[in-house]
Structure formats: C-alpha cells, structure tokens
Amino acid sequence: MLAQTPDSHHLHPHHIACPHCGHHTVVVQDENIYVCLRCGWRRNIASEALPLPLAIITTILLLVILL
C-alpha cells in the first residue's frame, strides 16, 4: 500500500500513460500539473485552455452550424 504524506504525489485514478515514455507513471503533482515519475515529462493543463476570443468564435460557429 502506498503511504500518503502531505507533499507526496497523488496517483491519478486512471493511471495515465506518459506520452513521452509510454509508462503508466504519470501522477498529478498539483491540480493542473501532471508529471511522469519515470522520465520527468510534465504538463501544465491550465496553460492549455483556449484563449477567450477563440473560444467565443468557436462557440458561435458551432451554434450557427447546429441551428
């Protein structure tokens, strides 16, 4: 069993495979930061959100297409 400490990494419930090395060793380091314990790959998903103008334009286009 894995011991949990306040600063330990939390295992993601779906055991995400690392896109760099392919091993299932990706953990959630912070709410938006994913880190691979094997190769050190990391991604901050908070910085990958669509910019607001692009999100608005995409939403309007989808509404026009669907209506």
Backbone as CSV, one residue per row, in Angstrom:
resi,resn,N_x,N_y,N_z,CA_x,CA_y,CA_z,C_x,C_y,C_z
1,MET,0.837,-1.183,0.000,0.000,0.000,0.000,0.878,1.241,0.000
2,LEU,0.421,2.264,-0.696,1.186,3.489,-0.855,0.912,4.430,0.304
3,ALA,1.958,4.864,0.999,1.784,5.798,2.118,1.589,7.201,1.570
4,GLN,0.605,7.912,2.087,0.329,9.268,1.645,0.891,10.268,2.654
5,THR,1.672,11.197,2.184,2.169,12.281,3.012,1.682,13.581,2.394
6,PRO,1.689,14.697,3.124,1.172,15.944,2.566,1.838,16.378,1.273
7,ASP,3.146,16.137,1.090,3.771,16.552,-0.155,4.041,15.417,-1.120
8,SER,3.404,14.281,-0.928,3.611,13.182,-1.875,2.783,13.410,-3.128
9,HIS,3.193,12.783,-4.218,2.431,12.850,-5.451,1.182,11.994,-5.299
10,HIS,0.124,12.403,-5.940,-1.116,11.648,-5.893,-1.255,10.865,-7.190
11,LEU,-1.507,9.583,-7.076,-1.698,8.771,-8.266,-3.023,9.116,-8.909
12,HIS,-3.011,9.274,-10.199,-4.247,9.563,-10.927,-5.074,8.289,-10.961
13,PRO,-6.380,8.383,-10.760,-7.200,7.165,-10.682,-7.229,6.353,-11.969
14,HIS,-6.893,6.963,-13.101,-6.938,6.233,-14.365,-5.564,5.745,-14.813
15,HIS,-4.549,5.986,-14.033,-3.185,5.546,-14.347,-2.798,5.947,-15.769
16,ILE,-2.639,7.214,-15.972,-2.363,7.783,-17.295,-0.986,7.335,-17.791
17,ALA,-0.941,6.953,-19.061,0.331,6.608,-19.686,1.038,7.892,-20.107
18,CYS,2.321,7.946,-19.910,3.120,9.105,-20.302,3.208,9.174,-21.826
19,PRO,2.926,10.331,-22.425,3.026,10.448,-23.874,4.472,10.422,-24.367
20,HIS,5.418,10.625,-23.465,6.828,10.635,-23.856,7.461,9.245,-23.785
21,CYS,7.290,8.557,-22.636,7.952,7.251,-22.463,6.982,6.067,-22.538
22,GLY,5.662,6.318,-22.434,4.676,5.254,-22.570,4.371,4.470,-21.303
23,HIS,5.095,4.716,-20.238,4.840,4.003,-18.987,3.677,4.641,-18.236
24,HIS,2.993,3.856,-17.444,1.850,4.339,-16.674,2.322,4.892,-15.331
25,THR,3.138,5.935,-15.397,3.734,6.507,-14.197,3.449,7.998,-14.063
26,VAL,2.379,8.471,-14.692,2.023,9.882,-14.600,1.203,10.113,-13.340
27,VAL,1.615,11.090,-12.556,0.905,11.457,-11.331,0.486,12.923,-11.412
28,VAL,-0.503,13.267,-10.601,-0.961,14.650,-10.516,-0.159,15.317,-9.409
29,GLN,0.692,16.263,-9.789,1.534,16.933,-8.803,0.779,18.090,-8.154
30,ASP,-0.005,18.766,-8.924,-0.837,19.863,-8.454,-2.155,19.707,-9.194
31,GLU,-3.120,20.542,-8.942,-4.421,20.398,-9.578,-4.312,20.402,-11.104
32,ASN,-3.373,21.144,-11.654,-3.247,21.278,-13.105,-1.929,20.766,-13.662
33,ILE,-1.076,20.185,-12.851,0.245,19.755,-13.314,0.362,18.235,-13.242
34,TYR,0.670,17.638,-14.380,0.877,16.194,-14.473,2.359,15.944,-14.701
35,VAL,2.922,14.953,-13.980,4.355,14.661,-14.051,4.560,13.158,-14.202
36,CYS,5.487,12.766,-15.065,5.860,11.357,-15.194,7.013,11.083,-14.237
37,LEU,6.824,10.114,-13.365,7.862,9.781,-12.393,9.034,9.047,-13.020
38,ARG,8.841,8.496,-14.205,9.910,7.733,-14.857,10.853,8.620,-15.667
39,CYS,10.286,9.486,-16.529,11.154,10.256,-17.434,11.191,11.750,-17.141
40,GLY,10.321,12.225,-16.234,10.338,13.636,-15.882,9.470,14.528,-16.758
41,TRP,8.767,13.947,-17.733,7.858,14.745,-18.562,6.847,15.441,-17.663
42,ARG,6.474,16.670,-17.997,5.466,17.379,-17.220,4.614,18.250,-18.127
43,ARG,3.364,18.451,-17.724,2.447,19.284,-18.488,1.554,20.044,-17.529
44,ASN,1.424,21.353,-17.788,0.524,22.206,-17.024,-0.711,22.418,-17.882
45,ILE,-1.818,21.746,-17.524,-3.005,21.816,-18.363,-3.744,23.139,-18.211
46,ALA,-3.464,23.907,-17.171,-4.111,25.212,-17.002,-3.674,26.173,-18.096
47,SER,-2.472,26.046,-18.583,-1.962,26.954,-19.611,-2.401,26.542,-21.012
48,GLU,-3.136,25.438,-21.139,-3.545,24.952,-22.450,-4.990,25.285,-22.798
49,ALA,-5.646,26.095,-21.989,-7.032,26.457,-22.261,-7.100,27.360,-23.500
50,LEU,-8.233,27.306,-24.196,-8.419,28.163,-25.357,-8.467,29.625,-24.920
51,PRO,-7.841,30.500,-25.680,-7.980,31.926,-25.387,-9.449,32.329,-25.535
52,LEU,-9.894,33.283,-24.738,-11.302,33.671,-24.706,-11.853,34.060,-26.077
53,PRO,-11.183,34.904,-26.884,-11.752,35.242,-28.202,-11.930,34.017,-29.100
54,LEU,-10.976,33.109,-29.067,-11.079,31.903,-29.878,-12.221,31.016,-29.379
55,ALA,-12.400,30.926,-28.081,-13.488,30.133,-27.511,-14.844,30.720,-27.904
56,ILE,-14.966,32.043,-27.894,-16.221,32.693,-28.279,-16.534,32.450,-29.748
57,ILE,-15.543,32.612,-30.609,-15.742,32.395,-32.044,-16.129,30.949,-32.318
58,THR,-15.464,30.016,-31.669,-15.775,28.594,-31.857,-17.186,28.287,-31.408
59,THR,-17.611,28.840,-30.301,-18.965,28.622,-29.801,-20.008,29.164,-30.763
60,ILE,-19.776,30.375,-31.271,-20.720,30.971,-32.229,-20.802,30.134,-33.498
61,LEU,-19.678,29.685,-34.017,-19.683,28.851,-35.225,-20.428,27.539,-34.999
62,LEU,-20.233,26.936,-33.855,-20.938,25.685,-33.553,-22.449,25.908,-33.458
63,LEU,-22.846,27.010,-32.852,-24.273,27.313,-32.749,-24.889,27.563,-34.128
64,VAL,-24.167,28.261,-34.997,-24.668,28.526,-36.363,-24.802,27.210,-37.138
65,ILE,-23.847,26.336,-36.989,-23.880,25.061,-37.709,-25.017,24.185,-37.202
66,LEU,-25.225,24.152,-35.885,-26.237,23.287,-35.311,-27.663,23.805,-35.491
67,LEU,-27.822,25.094,-35.665,-29.169,25.657,-35.833,-29.493,25.752,-37.250
